[in-house]
Amino acid sequence: MVPTLTPRIAWTLAAVSVACLLALRTIQGDLVPDFYDLGIYRAEGMALRHGWDLYGPLPGVTGLATYPPFAAMVFVPATFLPMGLLEPASVLANVFLLAVVGHLALRLAGVEGRRLTIGTAGVLAVAVWCEPVQSTLGFGQVNLLLVALVLADLTVLRDTRWAGVGTGLAAGLKVTPAIFIVYLLLAGPRRAGATAAVTAVGTVALSALVAPRATWDFWTRHLVDDRRAGRPENVSNQSVRGWLVRAFGDRDPDAWQLAVTLVVVLAVLLVGTVVALRASRAGDELGGLVAMAATGLLVSPISWTHHWVWCVPMLVLGWQRSWLLLLTVLATTATYAVWALPGNDSELSWDPLQVAASGPYVVLGVVALGVVARRRLPDCTACAHHR
């Protein structure tokens, strides 16, 4: 006799899954000694706290600051803690945020009650093994926080005056979530979109008061300098532009290559936005949000693999179709294959087969758009309840 899956059993299995992952990564030494981005965050906060050049060389790290000054303001409290405490705290916080993202995505899909509790545990147990989540844990990234802030505006904050604040804060922290401000203004709730825009502008104004020089430098110079974040041809860059740079074999494309890239990116932006808006207006809010997220990731100049934590809502998108759920799990797990390709700055000399294999997330994003475009909700009553 197969035992009934209860919330207690589901959460026990989720805890075992997370524990196994952390134990495995610790034994391998892949998780504990890294936290590259977490170190940069702390250094950004340190620079702001001591009045150093935020966008120059940072103390104790090799990377450069790539976020707006508002993010450095948020990171200031981290400067009062040693990395030895920040690292485990970052892992625990991201595991918690992973559960929050799963919970909010399920709510947006109309899942309620006991199924919501069990589903949240299930998403946590599976999603923690997906490559973007593992990269987020290893780097000490903030991606799951950004996803949670955007999802909160469409769920727990939706019918409150605070709807939109989460998206605005996310955009203030990392800029790229600003695409969801446009989404809210077009798809609604438009008041939340307006609130998000005002909140984002408020983060800029606040940072201008606290760090006027850094704010000016970021918004007038560093925002458009994507080389600060790393090499665009790096296999970790899973955007359309990154894939095309590897295909062209030239990080400084000529006019023809630039034109091709621009046309492809604009086409993806147009198609993706239409798919997202049609889904939202049909009552499929989760599908609309996933489509907008996939579009943003595809058209961004730099989309590192850990940016693709939107694979978690994609998993939830397959909740009502077992074959689609299985396909999504396989797709987000198969992306590990990208690390089997030769690195060491050799991407520009890859052969066509290696280039083709270097864009699994681009394929995942395009497939996600196709799934949302063809998706039909079996019952939109729950969706209407959340609108």
C-alpha positions, 0 to 999 in steps of 0.5 A: 500500500502506497502511503498518502503524501501528507505535508509532513512527508513532503517537507521531510523529503524536501529537507532530505533533498536540500541536505543531500545537495549541501552535503554533496557540494560541501564534500566536493568543495564546490560550494563552501570556498566560492561565494565570489559574488557575495564577496563583491557585494560585501566589498561594495557595501564597504566601499560605500561605507568608507567613501571609496570609489564604488566602481573602481577596484574593490578591496579583497576581490577581483571583480567590479561592481555592476549594480546600481549604488542602491544595491551597495546601500543594501549591502552595507549591513553585510560589512559588519559580518565576516565572510565566515558568517555571511556564507552559511547565512547566504545559503540558508537565506537562498534556500528559504527564498527558493521555497518562497518563490515556489510558494508564490509561483504556485499561488499565482497558478491558482494552487491553494490549501493542502496542494499548495503546502505539498507543492511548495515542498515538492518545488523546493525538493526538485528545484534545488538541484537545478543548475541556476539554483545551484549557481546562485547558492555557490556564488551567493547571488541575489537572484532568488530575492529578485524573483520573490519580490516580483512574484510578491507584487502579483500575489500577497501584495496584489490588492494592497497599496504596496503592489509594485513596490517589490518590482520597483525595489528589484529594479533598483537593485539590479536594473534588469527586473525593470522589464517587469515594470513595463509588463505591469504597465501593459498587462496590469495591474497598471497601478502596481506598474506605476508604483513600481516605476515610482519606487525604482525612481525613488531608489535612484533618488535615494542613492543620489543623496547618499552617493551622488558621484557613484550614482552619476557615474553608474547611470551615465557610464557604467550602465552601458558598459557590459564588459564590467560584468565579464566577457560576453562570449563566456559560455556562462552568458546564456543570452541571445547575444552571448550565443551569437557572439560565440557563433560569430567568433568575434567579441567585437562584431562588425556592422553586419554581425551587429545588425543580425544581432539587433534584428534577432534580439528585437524579434525575440523582444516583440514576440516574447512581449506579445506572448506574455501579454496574450497569456496575461489577458487570457487569465494565465498570469503565471504564464505571462510572467514566465514569458516576460521573464524568458524574454528579458533573459533572452534579450539581455546582453548578459544573462549568466546561468544563475540569472535563469532561476526563473526556471523555478516558476517554469517548473510550476508552469508544468504543474498541470501537465505531468509530461511538461513538468518532466520535460522542464525538470529534464531541461533545467537539469540538462543545462549542466552539460554546458560545463562540459564544454572547453573553457579557458577563454576558448569560446571564440574558436569553438567549432559549430557543434560546440557553439550549438551546444553552448546555448541550452538556456536560450533553447529553454527560453524559446521553448518556454515562450512556445509552451506559454503561447500554446498553453490552455488553462483547464479552469481559469476560475482560480486564475480569475480569483487572483486577478 
